Amino acid sequence: MNLRDLSIEHLGQVGLLAQRRRGNHIDGREEAPVSGSYLPVVDPATEMTVAEAPDSDAADVNAAVASARRTFESAAWKSLRPADRERMLYTLSTLIESHADELSALETLQSGKLRGIARMVDVGAGAEFVRYMAGWATKLEGQTLDNSIGIPGPQWVTYTRREPVGVVGAIVPWNFPLAIALWKVAPALAAGCTVVLKPSEETPLTALRLAELAIEAGFPPGALNVVCGRGATAGAALAAHPDIRKISFTGSTGVGRLIGHAAVDNMARFTLELGGKSPLIVLDDADPAAAAQGAANGIFFHQGQVCTAGSRVYVQRGIFDKVVSQLAQVAEGLHIGSGFDPQAQFGPLVSRRHMDRVMAHIDGAVAEGATLVTGGGRAFDGGCFVKPTVFVDAKPSMRIVREEVFGPVATIVPFDDVEDAIRMANDSAYGLAASVWSNSLSAVHRIVPRLQAGVVWVNAHNVLDNALPLGGVKQSGYGRDLGRAAVESFTELKSVCMAV
C-alpha cells in the first residue's frame, strides 16, 4: 500500500470524508467563520487536503472571548466546587483515552507524525496530564500568616488566597497539537478559568474534537472555545483582546515577543514557551553507542520538530569519531515513511513550507563550509520528507549552529576541555534545555548548575514528567508549563488583612 492509499484508508476511518469542512467551537456549538473563509488542512505525507477549517478573524475571536467571559462570570460556573472541576477533568481524561484511535489518526493526518508517537504522547501522555491537573483543582491553597502589624487596637488576621485570573487565551503550535493544547487548557480549567484556544492553522482538527469532548465531560458551553485561523489574524486578535487576562503561548521566539508586548499593553499575565537550540555535552567516559543513540533520539524524534531537540552535540575528542560514526549509522538505518506505516520510524515534516525552510538551512550550512556526514536531501520526490542529517566542521558563527532549524539536523563539534564545552553550550541566544552524558557523578554535578537552560537531562534527552516544570531562560521564554508552576500561573494571589 502506498502513502496515498494509507492516508485515504485512515481518512475514511475517522469520518472526515463525510465532514471535511469544520467550523469554530464557540459557546458549545459549531459556528462558521464570520468571513466565510476557510483554510486547507493538508496531510504532509501525501500533500493531500484532508479537511478545511475556519480562517477566522477578530469577529470570531470576539465571539469566543465573550462566550468565555459570560461563562466565567456566570453563577453556575462560580458555584462549581473544586471537586466538580476535578471530576469533569477526570472524565475528560477518560474520554481522550476512549477516543485514542480517532484522535491519534487525526494527529497523523494533519501533522504527519508517527501514529505510535501520537498514541503515546499526544493521546496517552495528554490524558495522563489531564488527570494530573484534575487533582490540582482541589489542592490550590493560600497561607495563614503570623503578622507584625504595629497599629494598636485591634488584633489582625492575615492570609492569602488563590483565585482564577479569568479568561485565558491559549495559542498552540503544530508539532504536538493535542498535547500542548492540554498543557494549557487543563491547568486553566483546574484553576477555575475559562479558555479560548487557538490551534495552529495547519493542525486544528484535534483541538476542535477536544472541545466536543469537553462538553461531553460536563463542562458548560463557553468553558472551552476553539477559534481556528492564522496567527497574524486570529492569534493576534486573541493576544490583544482586552478581556483576556492571561495568554499562554508555545511557538517561535519572534512571535512570542509580539504576544508578550500585546499582553503587557493590556497588563495581562503571560507564559511564553519559545524556541530552543539545545546542546548535548558528551564526556569521554560515556559509552559512545549509548551517547550516539541518545543524540539520535534527541534530534530525530518527531523529525526534530521539537522545541527541546538536541541540535548541537558537543563530544569530547577521545570518543568523537565513534559517536559521529554511530550517529550516522542510526540516521541511515531509520525507516522513513507515512505516519500510518507501522514500520516507519521517521515521518514527514509538517508542511511543504516548513520542509523548504529546513532544506534552506541545510543548503546554507553546506555553502558556509560545514561538512555533510549523512542526509542533506529529500527522502522522496513526493511528500514533505527530509532525510535525517548530520554535519561536522560547523563553526560557532554559522547559521546552522546559531538558529533554530526545527528539523532533523544536528551539528557535532569536538572539544578537549569541559570548560570549552560549557562555554560553547551557553553561547546561544536560547536556553530551553540541555543534556549531559557521563558516568561521572562528580562531573555531572559540576556541569549542571553552569548550564543556562530551564531543563537539564543527564544521560537522557527529551524526557518529560507531568510534575516537572518545563520552560526556558534567555530567548527561550518566560514562565513554565507542567507541574504546580503551571496551574498556579493561572491564578492571582490575593492578600487579605482583617481587623478583629
N, C-alpha and C positions, 0 to 999 in steps of 0.2 A: 504494500500500500504506500503511495507517495504522500508527500507532505500535504498537498491539497486535499486528497481523499481523507487523510486523518482529521483535518480541521473540519471538513464538511460532516463527517460522521459525528463528531462531538458537538458541532453546531446544532445538529438536529436533536441530540440528546438533551441539551439544556433549553430547548424550546425557542431559540432565538429566531429560527426561520419563520415562526408564526408571529413574532413580535420584534421586528428589527428596529423600530423607531420607539425610543423611550422618552418619557417626559421627566421633569424635575419632580422631586418628592417634597411637597410643601403642605404643611398643616394636615398631614396624614393622607393626602391624595396625590395622584399623579397629575401634574399640570404641564401643559405645553408651554414652551417659552413664549414670552410676550412678543418677541420679534418674529416668531415663526421660523427661526433659523436653526439648523442642525449641523453637527459635525460628524464625520465618519469615525467609527471605531474599527481599527484595522488589525487583523491577525498578522504579526510580523514574520511568521514562518512562511506564509503564502502571499502576503500583501493583499489579501482579500478582505473587502469590507464585510464585517460580520454584524454590524448594528449601526444605528445612528443615535446620538444623544444631543441634548439641547446645547446650542451656542448662546448661553444666557448672557444677560447684561444687567445693568443696575436695577432695572424694574423687577426682574426676577429675584435679585438679592434683597431688595426692599421688602418684597412679599414674604420671603423666607424669614428675614430678621423680625418682621412684625409678628409673624406666627410664633417664633421662638420667644419673643418678649411677652406676648399675651399669655403663653403657657407659663413662663417663669413667674409672672405676676398674678396668675390665677390662684384662687383659693384652693382649688383641687391639687395643684402642684405643691403649694406651700404646706398643705396639710399632710402630704405624704411623709410617713416616718422614714428614718434612715433604713429601717428593716424592710420597708416596702421597696425602696430603690435597690437594696441588696437582692431581694427576691426577683425583681424584674431583670436585673443584670445577670443573675444566675440563670434565669430562664433563657435569656438571650444567648448565653454561652452554650446551652444545650441545643438550642435551635441552630446555631452555627455548626455545631458538630453533626447534627442530624442532616444538614444540607451540605455536608462536606463534598460530596461528588459534584453537585451543581456549582458550588462556589469555586472549587478548585478548577473545574473546567472553564468557568468564566474567566478566572485569572489567567489561565494558559492561553485562552483565545485572545484576550485583549493585550497581554503583555509578552507572550511568548515563553514565559518561564516554564521550567520543567514541572510536569504535573505533580511529581512526587514532592518537589520543593513547595509548591502551592499547598498541597495537603499538609505538609509538615509545619511550614512556617506561617503562612497567611491564615490557614484554617485551624490547624491543630494548636500551634502556639498562640494564635489570636484568641481562640476560645479559652485557653488557659489564662491568658491575661485578663479577659473579661471577668472570669471567676475570681482572680486575684483582686481585681478592683472592686468587685461586689463586696468582698469582705471589708474594704476600707470605708464603705458607706456608713458602717456602724462604729467606726473606730476613730473618726476625726475628733479632735479634742482641743480644749483650751487648758489654761492653768489657773489655779487659785494661788495668789501671790501674797506673801508677807510684805507689807509696805512700810515705808519710813516717812509717811506724810506728817509734816510737823505742824499742821494747823490745829490749834487747840479746840476742844469742844467735843465734836462727835468722834465716834470710832469710825474707822474706814475699812471697807471690804473692797478688794481689788481683784479682778480676774480678767482673763482673755477668753474669747470665743472665736471659732472659725465659722465664717458664713460664705455661701457661694458668691462668686464675683458677679454672676448674671448671665447674659447671653454670650456664648463663646463662638468665635469663628475659627474653624479648623480647615487648613489648606494642606492637602497631602499630595505626594509625588506619585509617579507611575511605577517605581521599582517594586514596592511592596504595598499595593493599593489598599488591600483589606487590612493587613496587619497594622500599618501605620495609622489608618483611619481609626482602628480600635484603640491604638495607643493614646489617641486624643479624645475620642468620644467616651470611652468607658470611664476614665477618671473624672471627666467633666460631669457626666451624669451621676457618678457616685457622690460627687461633692454637692449636688443639687442644682447644677447649672442646666441650661438648655443649649442646644448646639445647632449651628448651621455649618454643614460640611461641604467643602468644595473639592471634589476629586480632580485629578489631572484630566484634561480633555481627552487624553489618549486611553485612559483606563477607568471609565466611570461606572462600569456595569456592576461590580461587586458593592460599591457604595450605595447604589440605588436598591440593590437587593437587601443590603443591611438595614436600610430604613424600613423596608417592608417587614423584615423580621423583628425589628424593634416594636412595631405596632403589635405584631403577633405576641410578643413577650409581655405586653401590657403597658408599655409606655404610651402616654397620651399623645394625640396629634400635636405637633409643634415641638415636642421634646427633642426630636432629631429631624431636621430638614436637610435635604441634599439639593444643591444647586450645581449643575454641570456647566462647563464652559471654559474659556481660555483664561489664563492668568492675568493677561493685560486688561481684560474687561470684567468678568465675574470676580476673579480673585482680587483685583484692585478695588472694586466696589465693596467687597466684603471687608477687606482690611481697613478701608477708610470710613466705614459706616459708623456714625456717632453712637448707635445703640449697642455696638459690640464692645464689651467690657474686657475681653481677653481674646487675643489672637494667638493661635498655635500653628506654626508653620514648619514644614520639613521640605527642604529643597536647596537650591543653589544659593551661594553667598550673595551674589548680586541682587537677586530678587528678595532675599532676606533683609538686606539693607533697606530696600524700598518699603517693605512691610513694617519693619521696625520704625522707620520715620513716620509712616501713616499712623501707627499705634500711638506713638509719642504725641502726635498732633492732637489726638483725642484723649491723651493721658490714659490710654488703655494698657492693661498688662500684656506682656507678650513672652512667648517661648519660641526660640529660633534654633532648629537643629539643621545645620548648614553643611557646606562642603568639607571634604577631607582629602588628605594626601598622606595616608597613614604609613609610617615606617615599620619595618621588621628589622630588629637587630639580632643577628645570629652569631654567637660566640663560637670559637673553635673547639670548645668542649662539647658542643651539641652534636647529636647524631645527624650526619649530613642527609641521610634518607628521610628521617623524620622532619628535619627542617625544610627540605625541598617539598615534601608533601604538605606541610603546614603552609608554606609560601603559596603553593598551588591552590589550596583551599582559601587562602586569604585573598587572592586576586582573581581566581577563575570561578568562584562561587557566584551563581547568578550572572555569569558573563562579566563579572567585575562591576556590575551596576548596583553597587553598594556604597553607601557614604563612608563606611569604615574600611573599604577594600585596601589590602596591603600592597600598594602600588610601588613603594620604594623599599627595596630589600638590600640591607647592608650586611655583608658577610665577612667575617674575619678571614684574612688571606689564607690561613692554613687549610681551610676546607672550601675556599671559594670555588675552585674549578669543579669539585664534586657536586656542590649544590647547584651550580649553573647547569651542569650536565644532567643531573637527575630532575631538575625542574623542567628542562626542555623535554625530557623523556615523558614526564607526566603530561605536559601540554600536548605533545604529539600523539599521545595514546588516548586522548579523550574522544569519545564517540559523539559527533556533532549531529543534531537532528531536531525535529519538531519536539516541542514540549509534550506532545501526546504520544511520542515514540517511547515505549517503556525501556528501550535500550539506550536512549540518549543520556549523555552525561553533561551536555553543553548545548544550550539552545541559542536562539537568535537574540539580537538586540531589540529594543522595544519598537523601533521605527526606522524607516529609511533615513529620515533627517538625522537621527542620532547616530546611525551607522556611518553616514557621511562625515559627521563630526569626529568620530573615533578614527576613521581612516585618515582624516586630515592630520590628526595628531601623530599617527604612525608615520605617514609620509614626511611630516615635518621633522620628526626625530631622525629619520634616515638622511634628510637633507642637511641637518645640523651636524651629522657625523657620528651618531650613535650606531653601534654595530648590532644588526639583527641576528639573534641566535635562532629563533624559530617563529613561525607565524608571519604576521605582517600583511596579510591579504584577506580577501573574502573567501569563505569556505565553499560557497556555491554561487552559481550565476544568478539564481533567484533567491528571494527571501533576504532577511536582514542579518545574515550570518557573517561574523568576523572570526578568523582563527585566533586561538589563544596565542599571545605574542610576548616574547621576552627580548629585552635589549640589554647589552652591556656597553661599556665605554661611554656612558652618559655623563656629561659634565653637569655640575650643580646649576649652571646658568641656563641649561636647555629647558624649553617649554615642557618637554615630556617629564621632567623632574619637578618642575615648579607648579604646573597647572593640573587641575583635576581632570582626568580623561573620562572617568566613569565608564570604563570599558575594560576588556580583558588584556590589559597591557601593563607589564611590570618592567622596571629597571633594576638591575642587580649591580651593586657597587662594592668593591673590596675595601677593607680597612685593616690597619695594623694595630692601632691603639684604641681602646674602648673610648677614650676621650674624643677621638675623631668621630666615632660612630654616634655618640651622643650629640656632638656639635652638628653633624650632618642631619640627624633625625629632627633636631629642633630648628634647622634652617629652612623654615617653611612658614608661609602666612597662616597655614591651617594648624589645628591642634585638636582633632577629634579623637583619634585612637592611635595606639602603637602596640607592638608586642616585642617581647624579649625571649630569645631561645637560648637556654643554657641549662646545664646540670649543676651549676654552682649557685647554691642558695645565697652565699655571700655576695657574689657578683650581681645577682638579680636585685637584692635589697639595696645595693648601692646605685643601680641604674634607675630603677622605677621612680624614685622621688624626683629625679632630674629631668624626666621626660615631660615636655609641655603637651599634655594630652588629657582629655577628660576621662578616657578609659585606657587602661594598660592591661594586656593579657600576658601571661607567662606560659610559654610552650603551648600556645593555642592562639587562634585569631578568629574574629567574627563569632564570638560566643556571648550570648545574652541571657540574662535571667530577669524575671519579672520584678524582683526585689532590688536589682542593682540599677541605679540611675544611669541614663545614657545622655551624653551631651558633650559639647566641646568648649575649648578655650580659643582665644585669638579669633581668627576669621571663621571658625567653625561653629560659632553660635553663642547663644545666651539661654540659660535655663536648662532644664532636664526633662526628658521623657522617662517613663518607667519608674517603679518604686514609689515610696512615700513622697518623695520630692515632687513627683508628677501630680498626684491628687491634691497635695497642698497648694500647688501653683494655681489651682482653680478656686482658691478661697481667698478671702480677705481676713486679716487678723484684727479683730475689734477689741479694744481695751475698755473695760468698764470700771469706774471708780464710784463707790456708793457710800454715802454718809449714813450711818445708822445710829 
